Amino acid sequence: MTIHSSVIVGTDVDIGEYAVIEMGVRIGDRVTIGAHAVIKEGTVIGDDVEVGDHVVLGKRPGKNKKMARKPAENLPPLLIDNGVVIGSHVTLYRGLSLAEGVFLGDHVSIREQIFIDRHTIIGRHAMVEPNTRIGKNVTIQTGCYVTADTIIEDHVFIGPCCSMSNDKYMASGKGSHTGPHIKKYAKIGNHATLLPAIIIGENAVVGAGAVVTKDVPDGAVTVGNPARVRP
């Protein structure tokens, strides 16, 4: 393993073979870090955190000339609160903050400028894009794509392979980017598609495979393509 001399490590910390821990990292007590993990400069890890094998923590976003929206500069370090569990082959970027008890499955990717609140679960192979806020006790199941500029409130359930978008003009340069706003206790079925800027109301239900093009009222059930509110 390679650990920079400036790293602060708590008590009862188990670090796996071939891990790399860069300058200024802080690791709390009773933390487990898997083999081949890479923890980038400045990352802060709380107590009782589990980090899987082949994980990258605190990655800086890349960019090229073609990108319409360049990643933010001067991102703060990745912050991981107490009791977080991170699966294997996960990539977490700078500018992300995970609250207490968050659980991330294997192969999850979470970008910058994101806050994920307490005890939220994100399933395997899910991806969360920048400038997004996810509330507490949310479940986002396997294979979901959460687009940039999305708001997911507390106690939301999102079934497997749900997909969201934030650009109704598809990279034409028109308009602004706005992802869906999913209000508390809403439930989204598997393989549902949520178009830009829609609002899913409190306690609303979106059926499996629905393509949601318009706002869904509080407590409504919507199904179909395009989705319509069921009487």
C-alpha positions as a printed NumPy array, in Angstrom:
array([[  0.   ,   0.   ,   0.   ],
       [  1.011,   3.655,  -0.464],
       [ -0.023,   6.181,   2.205],
       [  1.086,   9.824,   2.123],
       [  2.807,  11.052,   5.269],
       [  0.15 ,  13.743,   5.843],
       [ -2.731,  11.246,   6.086],
       [ -4.532,  11.113,   9.448],
       [ -5.736,   7.607,  10.336],
       [ -7.957,   6.753,  13.316],
       [ -7.917,   3.652,  15.485],
       [ -8.828,   0.108,  14.39 ],
       [ -8.514,   0.941,  10.684],
       [ -8.004,  -1.966,   8.256],
       [ -6.429,  -1.005,   4.915],
       [ -6.283,  -3.618,   2.14 ],
       [ -3.37 ,  -4.554,  -0.077],
       [ -2.237,  -2.106,  -2.784],
       [ -4.442,   0.739,  -1.531],
       [ -3.267,   4.274,  -2.384],
       [ -4.119,   7.125,  -0.01 ],
       [ -3.119,  10.617,  -1.119],
       [ -2.135,  13.817,   0.688],
       [ -4.423,  15.34 ,   3.306],
       [ -6.871,  12.437,   3.619],
       [ -8.54 ,  11.968,   7.007],
       [ -9.872,   8.571,   8.061],
       [-11.96 ,   8.014,  11.199],
       [-12.091,   5.088,  13.606],
       [-13.068,   1.492,  12.778],
       [-12.874,   2.032,   9.002],
       [-12.32 ,  -0.804,   6.525],
       [-10.726,   0.   ,   3.158],
       [-10.587,  -2.716,   0.502],
       [ -7.73 ,  -3.843,  -1.707],
       [ -6.656,  -1.582,  -4.598],
       [ -8.757,   1.335,  -3.314],
       [ -7.578,   4.821,  -4.343],
       [ -8.449,   7.688,  -2.002],
       [ -7.717,  11.065,  -3.558],
       [ -6.339,  14.22 ,  -1.968],
       [ -8.321,  15.78 ,   0.882],
       [-11.056,  13.14 ,   1.152],
       [-12.658,  12.956,   4.615],
       [-13.999,   9.608,   5.868],
       [-15.954,   9.346,   9.135],
       [-16.148,   6.511,  11.668],
       [-17.4  ,   2.967,  10.976],
       [-17.21 ,   3.325,   7.196],
       [-16.787,   0.308,   4.885],
       [-15.032,   0.847,   1.54 ],
       [-14.967,  -2.013,  -0.975],
       [-12.237,  -3.227,  -3.306],
       [-11.152,  -1.228,  -6.386],
       [-12.948,   1.929,  -5.246],
       [-11.933,   5.472,  -6.294],
       [-12.856,   8.184,  -3.775],
       [-12.523,  11.911,  -4.498],
       [-11.961,  11.726,  -8.267],
       [-11.775,  15.035, -10.148],
       [-14.134,  15.326, -13.154],
       [-12.629,  15.457, -16.619],
       [-13.576,  17.739, -19.522],
       [-12.987,  18.391, -23.201],
       [-13.676,  21.214, -25.671],
       [-16.938,  19.747, -26.95 ],
       [-18.666,  19.653, -23.567],
       [-21.423,  22.265, -23.34 ],
       [-21.311,  22.253, -19.541],
       [-17.821,  22.177, -18.134],
       [-17.354,  20.666, -14.644],
       [-17.123,  23.128, -11.771],
       [-13.658,  24.254, -10.734],
       [-12.253,  24.271,  -7.191],
       [-14.521,  21.522,  -5.916],
       [-14.368,  20.811,  -2.176],
       [-13.14 ,  17.414,  -0.99 ],
       [-15.359,  14.359,  -0.898],
       [-17.062,  14.051,   2.514],
       [-18.211,  10.654,   3.802],
       [-20.101,  10.646,   7.108],
       [-20.228,   7.906,   9.749],
       [-21.561,   4.455,   8.982],
       [-21.507,   4.742,   5.186],
       [-21.103,   1.477,   3.241],
       [-19.496,   1.626,  -0.206],
       [-19.451,  -1.453,  -2.454],
       [-16.708,  -2.578,  -4.817],
       [-15.715,  -0.757,  -8.041],
       [-17.493,   2.448,  -6.942],
       [-16.364,   5.89 ,  -8.173],
       [-17.177,   8.973,  -6.079],
       [-16.153,  12.479,  -7.161],
       [-14.968,  15.571,  -5.302],
       [-17.753,  17.945,  -4.341],
       [-19.965,  15.073,  -3.144],
       [-21.236,  14.732,   0.42 ],
       [-22.681,  11.479,   1.802],
       [-24.605,  11.697,   5.065],
       [-24.684,   9.108,   7.836],
       [-25.683,   5.556,   6.954],
       [-25.798,   5.877,   3.168],
       [-25.398,   2.529,   1.355],
       [-23.895,   2.303,  -2.149],
       [-23.949,  -0.942,  -4.131],
       [-21.179,  -2.207,  -6.391],
       [-20.257,  -0.243,  -9.557],
       [-22.11 ,   2.923,  -8.505],
       [-20.865,   6.241,  -9.934],
       [-21.753,   9.556,  -8.25 ],
       [-20.557,  12.885,  -9.62 ],
       [-19.772,  16.285,  -8.088],
       [-22.029,  18.972,  -6.51 ],
       [-24.302,  16.38 ,  -4.915],
       [-25.653,  15.862,  -1.405],
       [-27.163,  12.517,  -0.392],
       [-28.973,  12.526,   2.943],
       [-29.107,   9.926,   5.721],
       [-29.783,   6.218,   5.215],
       [-30.398,   6.425,   1.483],
       [-29.694,   3.293,  -0.579],
       [-28.346,   3.383,  -4.134],
       [-28.263,   0.044,  -5.948],
       [-25.682,  -1.592,  -8.186],
       [-24.651,   0.109, -11.445],
       [-26.687,   3.247, -10.693],
       [-25.333,   6.606, -11.847],
       [-26.043,  10.041, -10.345],
       [-25.047,  13.137, -12.341],
       [-23.951,  16.588, -11.003],
       [-25.894,  19.304,  -9.212],
       [-28.387,  16.902,  -7.658],
       [-29.867,  16.58 ,  -4.181],
       [-31.212,  13.317,  -2.785],
       [-33.13 ,  13.232,   0.486],
       [-33.089,  10.781,   3.364],
       [-34.398,   7.214,   3.357],
       [-34.533,   7.169,  -0.445],
       [-34.171,   3.893,  -2.364],
       [-32.734,   4.032,  -5.882],
       [-32.541,   0.516,  -7.269],
       [-30.179,  -1.252,  -9.66 ],
       [-29.274,   0.365, -12.964],
       [-30.989,   3.728, -12.481],
       [-29.783,   6.887, -14.241],
       [-30.355,  10.095, -12.253],
       [-29.673,  13.036, -14.54 ],
       [-27.98 ,  16.275, -13.507],
       [-30.034,  19.052, -11.863],
       [-32.477,  16.655, -10.195],
       [-34.208,  16.925,  -6.808],
       [-35.346,  13.754,  -5.025],
       [-37.078,  14.4  ,  -1.71 ],
       [-37.267,  12.123,   1.368],
       [-38.66 ,   8.544,   1.356],
       [-38.851,   8.237,  -2.442],
       [-38.662,   4.766,  -4.038],
       [-37.243,   4.411,  -7.56 ],
       [-37.413,   0.965,  -9.162],
       [-34.721,  -0.671, -11.297],
       [-33.531,   0.888, -14.563],
       [-35.451,   4.154, -14.237],
       [-34.031,   6.838, -16.555],
       [-34.265,  10.623, -16.288],
       [-33.353,  13.524, -18.591],
       [-32.739,  17.245, -18.089],
       [-32.421,  18.691, -21.618],
       [-35.608,  18.75 , -23.693],
       [-33.71 ,  20.122, -26.714],
       [-31.055,  17.371, -26.702],
       [-27.771,  19.321, -26.749],
       [-28.99 ,  21.959, -29.232],
       [-27.932,  24.781, -26.888],
       [-31.488,  25.987, -26.335],
       [-33.1  ,  26.416, -22.951],
       [-31.782,  25.517, -19.524],
       [-31.047,  22.164, -17.95 ],
       [-33.59 ,  21.057, -15.351],
       [-34.032,  17.504, -14.153],
       [-37.156,  16.046, -12.559],
       [-38.32 ,  17.042,  -9.089],
       [-39.625,  13.987,  -7.25 ],
       [-41.495,  14.868,  -4.089],
       [-41.546,  12.887,  -0.857],
       [-43.022,   9.387,  -0.652],
       [-43.416,   9.127,  -4.444],
       [-42.868,   5.703,  -6.028],
       [-41.429,   5.187,  -9.513],
       [-41.81 ,   1.795, -11.224],
       [-39.056,  -0.097, -13.007],
       [-37.977,   1.109, -16.483],
       [-39.959,   4.358, -16.133],
       [-38.668,   7.377, -18.091],
       [-38.92 ,  10.869, -16.598],
       [-38.541,  13.825, -18.983],
       [-36.956,  17.194, -18.103],
       [-38.428,  19.591, -15.531],
       [-41.419,  17.437, -14.602],
       [-42.71 ,  17.319, -11.033],
       [-43.801,  14.032,  -9.476],
       [-46.141,  14.92 ,  -6.608],
       [-46.139,  13.665,  -3.029],
       [-47.285,  10.048,  -2.671],
       [-47.695,   9.789,  -6.451],
       [-47.096,   6.48 ,  -8.246],
       [-45.519,   6.116, -11.693],
       [-46.188,   2.707, -13.242],
       [-43.55 ,   0.408, -14.681],
       [-42.433,   1.435, -18.168],
       [-44.295,   4.753, -18.098],
       [-42.916,   7.692, -20.098],
       [-43.74 ,  10.764, -18.029],
       [-43.962,  13.962, -20.096],
       [-46.125,  16.082, -17.766],
       [-46.355,  16.822, -14.05 ],
       [-48.012,  14.168, -11.894],
       [-50.343,  15.522,  -9.154],
       [-49.992,  14.579,  -5.496],
       [-51.334,  11.086,  -4.822],
       [-52.044,  10.304,  -8.495],
       [-51.252,   7.062, -10.323],
       [-49.919,   7.49 , -13.849],
       [-49.272,   4.759, -16.427],
       [-48.547,   4.32 , -20.128],
       [-46.614,   5.974, -22.962],
       [-47.15 ,   8.86 , -22.838],
       [-48.154,   8.523, -19.216],
       [-51.68 ,   9.489, -18.227],
       [-53.257,   9.754, -14.804],
       [-55.423,   6.753, -14.06 ],
       [-58.972,   7.655, -12.934]])
